[in-house]
Amino acid sequence: MIFGAFAASALQAGAAQAPRPNMLGALLPFVLVFVIFYLLIIMPQRKKQKKHLDLVENLKPGDRIITTAGIFGTIMGVQKDLIELKISSNTNVKITKSAVGVIRGATDRLEGE
C-alpha cells in the first residue's frame, strides 16, 4: 500500500512537469534570419561604402564630381576634410568630403590602373 501511494505520487509529479522548450531551437530561426540578412544586405553595403571612401580619399585637383545635393563641379583643391569645388567659371565653393556623391570617371580610373 505504501509502495502504491509512492508510485501514484511519482506519476503525478512526472505528469505535472511539462517538457521545457529548447532555447537553442527557439533562437535558431532568428539567428538564421540575421545571418542571411547580414550576407545579403549589410556586407555588400559595407563593401560599397569602403570603396567609395577610398575613392573620396584619393581625390585630386582636376577630378570631376557630383555632390549629394546634385551639384556638378571640378575639384580645385583638397584639404583634410574640405574640398574646394569650382561649379561655374567664377564660382568656387567649399564642401566637406562627405558631401561627395559620385566621382565622374572613377570607373575609368579604376580600370586603367
N, C-alpha and C positions, 0 to 999 in steps of 0.2 A: 504494500500500500504506500509506503514511503517512497519506494522507487517509482511508482506510477505518478505520484504527485510531483516528484522531481523531474520526471520526463515531460510531464504536461507543462510545467513552468519553463522548461528549456525550449519546448516547441513554441510557446507563446513569445518568449524573448527573441527567438530567431525570426519569427514571423513579423514582429514589431519593427525590426531593423530592416529598412528598405536598402537595397544596394545603392551605394553612393556613386554619383556620376563621376566619370574620369575627367579631371580638369584638363589634361592634355588633349583629350578627344574633343572637348568643348572649345578649346582655343585654337585647335589646328585649322579650321576653316578661316578664321581671322588672320592667322599667320600666313596662310597660303594667299589670301587676297592681298595682303600687304606686300608680299614678295612679288606677285605678278604686277601690282601697281608700281612698285619700285622699278622693276625691269622694263616695263613698257612706257612709263611716263617720266619718272624722276631722273633715271640715269641718262637717257638721251638729252633731256633738257640741261642737265649739268654739263654734259659734253659740249653742247652747242654754246652755252654761256661761257665756258672756259675758252673755246675757240674765238669767240667774239672779244673777250677781254684781252687775249693775246694780240689780236689784230689792232685793238684800240691802243694798247701799249706800244706798238710798233709804228704808230702814225708818224709821218714826217711832213715837212712843208711841201706843198705841191699836190698832196693827196686830195682827192675829191670825196666828199662825204654828204650824207643826208642825215639831218638831226632827227631825233624822235618827234619833234614838232613839225617835221616835213620841210625844213629849210635846206636848200641846196647850197653848197659852198665849197670853197677851196681853202685848205689849211695854209695859213701864212706863218704861223709859229706855234710851237708846242712847249708848254711848261709842265711842271709836275702834275698838276690837276686841271689846268686850263688849256684851252686851245683857242688861238686867235683865228677866226674864220672870216674869210672875205666872201660876202654874199652878193655884192654888186661892185661896179667899178670904183666907187668911192666909199663903200660901207664895209667896215670891219667890226665884228662883234667878238666878244669873248664868251665862250661856253665851257661848261665842265666836260670832262671826258665821258662822264656817264650819260651825257645827252647825245652821244653819237649813236645813231640808229643803224645806218647802213654805210659801208665803205664801198664806194663805187669803184669797180675794177679790182676788188680784193680777190676775187676768184681767179682772175687772170694772173695776179701777182703770185698766188699760191701755186698755180700750175707751172709758172715759169721757173720757180725755184727748184 
